[in-house]
Amino acid sequence: MRQRLLLNLWCLVFVCTSPACASQLVGPTASSGYFFTLQISHPTIVLGVYGLTAERYPTGSEVIVRVQDGQGRPVDGVAVAFELEPSWAQSAVLSPLQAVTHGGVARATFSAPQATGRVRISARVDNTTARTAIVVQSYEERPEMD
């Protein structure tokens, strides 16, 4: 079991250091011509962590959208809509569901998951949508993060 977990952790590190894990520029949006990226602070979070152990394992993740114009300059005042896939709507919290960029950045927080699995999150700027995912693991299934 421990070998399997270590192998999974190695695969996660390998994948997330490859270009596939880098945020991709999405756009231009139809009405404004903006470009944006969607990132998450923790691609894997752990369910069922309490007390001092909570400091060692992420239990939530920040969802970050960066909006820029065609010249790469950050754009303020752009509305961003965040959304959890429907099957997770009653099993986790994503807040706020709408935000406005400041310094080109809008943020939401994914927290309080009640189940394990892969959670798809989307962010929409104008009529253009980007998607990402967070993996929720139980504390018993966690990889060793020492």
N, C-alpha and C positions, 0 to 999 in steps of 0.2 A: 504494500500500500504506500509506504513512504517513497519507494523508488518511483512509483507512478506519479505521485505528487511532485517529486523533484523533476521528473521528465516534463510534466505539464508546466511547471514554473519555468524551466529552461525554454520550452517552446514559446511561452508568453513573452519572455525577455527577448528571444530571437525575433519574433514577429513584431514586437513593439519598437525594436530598434531598426527595423527595416523601413524603407520608404513607404510601404503600405500603411504604416501606422501614423505617418505624418498627415497633418490636416491638409486637405485639398482645398484650393480656392474654387468657390462655386460662383457662377454668374457668367455674364452680367445679368442682373435682374431686369425684367422687361420694362418696367415703367421708369426706373431711375438709373439703370446702368451700373448699379453697385455690384461689388464682389464681396464675398464673405467666406469665413472659415468657421467651422464648428469643432470645438475641442472639449474633452472632458479631463478633469484633473486626476481621476483615478479610474482606470478601465476595469478594475476588479475591486469590489467592496465585500465586506464580510458581515454576515447577519448573525446576530446572537452574541455580540461582544459587549461586555460590561466591565465597569470598574477600571482598574489599572491596565488591563489587557487592551482596552479600547484605544489607548495611546499608540499601540503597535500596529493596529490594523485599521485601514480606512473603513468607515461605516456609512459614508456618503460621498458624493462627488459633485464638484462644481461643473456646470455646463456653461461654456464660454463661447460667445459669438463675437467675432471681430469683423466690422464692416469697413470697407474702404471704397474710395472712388476709383475711377479708371486710371488715375495717376498714382494710386497706392496710398493716398492720404486718408487717415481715419475720418469717419463721418459721424457727426453728432446728430441726435434727434431722430434716429431711424428706429421704427417700431420692429420688434422681433417677437414672434410668437413661438413658444416652446410647447411641446406636446409629448406625452407618454403614449406608447401604443395602447390601444383600448383594453387589451387583456390585463394590463398592469394598472389601470386607472384606479382601482379600489385596493391595490396591494402596495402602493408606494406613494410618495409625495414628490411632486416637481413644482417648485415655487420660486418666483412667480411664473405664471403662464404667459404673461406679456411683460416686456421690458422695453426701455428705450435706451439707445446707445449714448454713452458719455465717454468721450475720448475714443470713440469708435468701438467701444466694448459694451455688450449687454450680457448679463449673467443670470443664471437660475441655479438652484440647488436641488439635486436628487437626494432624497433621504427617506428614512423610515420604511425600508422594504419589509414586507411581511412574508415573502416567499423567495426561493432561490431560482436562478435561471438567467437567461439573457434578456435584458430590457432594451428595447429600441426606443430611442429618443430622437425627435426631429425638431428642427428650428426652421422657421420660415421668415424670409425677408422679402417684402413685396409678395410676389406670387411664386417665388423660388424656394425650394425646400432642400435642406441637407439632413442626412441621417447619420447617427452613430449608435453605438451600443455599449452597455455596461453589463458586466457579469456579476451576479450576486451569488456568493458562495456562503454556505453555513460555516460556522466556526469550526465544526468537526471536520469539514472537508478542506480547510484552508491549507495552502502551501506553507512550508516553513519560511518565515520572513525574518529570521534572526540575523 
